[in-house]
Amino acid sequence: MADENPVKVNYLDALTAGLWRENPTFRLLIGMCPPLAVTTAVKPALTMGLSVIFVLVCSNIAISLMRKLLKPHLRIIMFTLSIAAFVTICDLYLRAFAPLMSEILGAYVPLIIVNCIIIFRAEACASKNNVWFSILDGIGSGTGFTIALCIIAGIREILASGTFAGIAVMPRGFVPWAAMQMPVGAFVLLGLLLGLSSLLTAKRTN
Amino acid sequence: MDRAYILIMGFLSVVIVNNFVFTKFLGTCPYLGVSGRLDTAFGMGLAVTFVTALSGILTWLIDFYVLVPLGLQITRYICYIVVIAGAVQLVEMYVKKFFPPLYKSFGIFLPLISTNCVILGLCLFINIWGTDNLLEVAVLSTGTGFGFAVAICIMAAIRENLIMVDVPESLKGAPITLITAGLLTLAFMGFTGMIK
């Protein structure tokens, strides 16, 4: 176990790291399934992002509380079990209060269990730090993930159907770009966005 | 004869037409992460195929004979995860004992098979499809794992050649891999609608 209180625990840093510097989607390239799968429109993407924030914060709290009891070889199974419990709660909640979204997202809600972001944060942060730090870290990473989802979903929805969150934004006579709705649009768009992000990073360091 | 026809078509469907990687974006992490070299990718594909087949069958049996009769569907996700983690542990021990070099080259990615979306995704989709026949479940599970192996091997073969290509500086690494993956899905889209 690393020392309990690092010399200087920077709480603000924990909150903002996930937004850009350690953004799960654009910088760390983990949890790539949802950014490709649920981003055909903004509303499902936002629902997905909020679900991930909820599960991430809850599992970070749980894992942070039991970090002293964890055995190295049983770590990953304990992580996934606690995540599975919170995802079940989230799935039942969505089914009860947002049946339409639950239907659109389908199997991708239970698939949050195997989302690498949550396990990665549990391993890298929650199993080493105290509860408050883990909560802030969860909120930060989750928000960064949600923003990334919304950016991709926004571009895809505007180009594929000319709407943003259901409101028409493109001028009349706009021809929908059907490829954006298909898997190929998701892959190529995410590839180009990653290229853009590495271009920006290279510019900043120069 | 009719039954065999359905099974063969189901197998081809999950391998080619409804490949999980290309149509449902499942298993994208190892698909991008482990596809650097063909031999590692092949080993990874085989390991995932085995785990998928095993856990697909086991979770279906548990679901059909335990959870549904007892009305315990609420614990479904937790049961699935336990079964998958157990199957992965089995593969890990086997590879460590009999193929030490392969075990080293997998590194952290081997225990992480349990968080591969393809496997949990398959268990969930078998449930959604409402398959009620053990033979069909076995064929679909093996087919899905095999489909993943095919996808990751194609990707690895392309990436081995991509090293020698002059790619723009900012697109090197993950971005160009994603764009390549996009073009691959476009190619596989030609199969859409051939089999349901």
Boltz contact constraints between the chains, C-beta under 6 A:
constraints:
  - contact:
      token1: [A, 29]
      token2: [B, 174]
      max_distance: 6.0
  - contact:
      token1: [A, 32]
      token2: [B, 28]
      max_distance: 6.0
  - contact:
      token1: [A, 32]
      token2: [B, 29]
      max_distance: 6.0
  - contact:
      token1: [A, 33]
      token2: [B, 25]
      max_distance: 6.0
  - contact:
      token1: [A, 33]
      token2: [B, 28]
      max_distance: 6.0
  - contact:
      token1: [A, 33]
      token2: [B, 117]
      max_distance: 6.0
  - contact:
      token1: [A, 36]
      token2: [B, 25]
      max_distance: 6.0
  - contact:
      token1: [A, 37]
      token2: [B, 25]
      max_distance: 6.0
  - contact:
      token1: [A, 77]
      token2: [B, 85]
      max_distance: 6.0
  - contact:
      token1: [A, 80]
      token2: [B, 81]
      max_distance: 6.0
  - contact:
      token1: [A, 84]
      token2: [B, 77]
      max_distance: 6.0
  - contact:
      token1: [A, 84]
      token2: [B, 78]
      max_distance: 6.0
  - contact:
      token1: [A, 84]
      token2: [B, 81]
      max_distance: 6.0
  - contact:
      token1: [A, 88]
      token2: [B, 77]
      max_distance: 6.0
  - contact:
      token1: [A, 107]
      token2: [B, 124]
      max_distance: 6.0
  - contact:
      token1: [A, 110]
      token2: [B, 77]
      max_distance: 6.0
  - contact:
      token1: [A, 110]
      token2: [B, 124]
      max_distance: 6.0
  - contact:
      token1: [A, 111]
      token2: [B, 117]
      max_distance: 6.0
  - contact:
      token1: [A, 114]
      token2: [B, 115]
      max_distance: 6.0
  - contact:
      token1: [A, 114]
      token2: [B, 117]
      max_distance: 6.0
  - contact:
      token1: [A, 114]
      token2: [B, 120]
      max_distance: 6.0
  - contact:
      token1: [A, 116]
      token2: [B, 29]
      max_distance: 6.0
  - contact:
      token1: [A, 119]
      token2: [B, 115]
      max_distance: 6.0
  - contact:
      token1: [A, 183]
      token2: [B, 185]
      max_distance: 6.0
  - contact:
      token1: [A, 184]
      token2: [B, 182]
      max_distance: 6.0
  - contact:
      token1: [A, 184]
      token2: [B, 185]
      max_distance: 6.0
  - contact:
      token1: [A, 184]
      token2: [B, 186]
      max_distance: 6.0
  - contact:
      token1: [A, 187]
      token2: [B, 178]
      max_distance: 6.0
  - contact:
      token1: [A, 187]
      token2: [B, 181]
      max_distance: 6.0
  - contact:
      token1: [A, 187]
      token2: [B, 182]
      max_distance: 6.0
  - contact:
      token1: [A, 188]
      token2: [B, 179]
      max_distance: 6.0
  - contact:
      token1: [A, 188]
      token2: [B, 182]
      max_distance: 6.0
  - contact:
      token1: [A, 190]
      token2: [B, 178]
      max_distance: 6.0
  - contact:
      token1: [A, 191]
      token2: [B, 175]
      max_distance: 6.0
  - contact:
      token1: [A, 191]
      token2: [B, 178]
      max_distance: 6.0
  - contact:
      token1: [A, 191]
      token2: [B, 179]
      max_distance: 6.0
  - contact:
      token1: [A, 194]
      token2: [B, 174]
      max_distance: 6.0
  - contact:
      token1: [A, 194]
      token2: [B, 175]
      max_distance: 6.0
  - contact:
      token1: [A, 195]
      token2: [B, 170]
      max_distance: 6.0
  - contact:
      token1: [A, 195]
      token2: [B, 171]
      max_distance: 6.0
  - contact:
      token1: [A, 195]
      token2: [B, 175]
      max_distance: 6.0
  - contact:
      token1: [A, 198]
      token2: [B, 170]
      max_distance: 6.0
  - contact:
      token1: [A, 199]
      token2: [B, 170]
      max_distance: 6.0
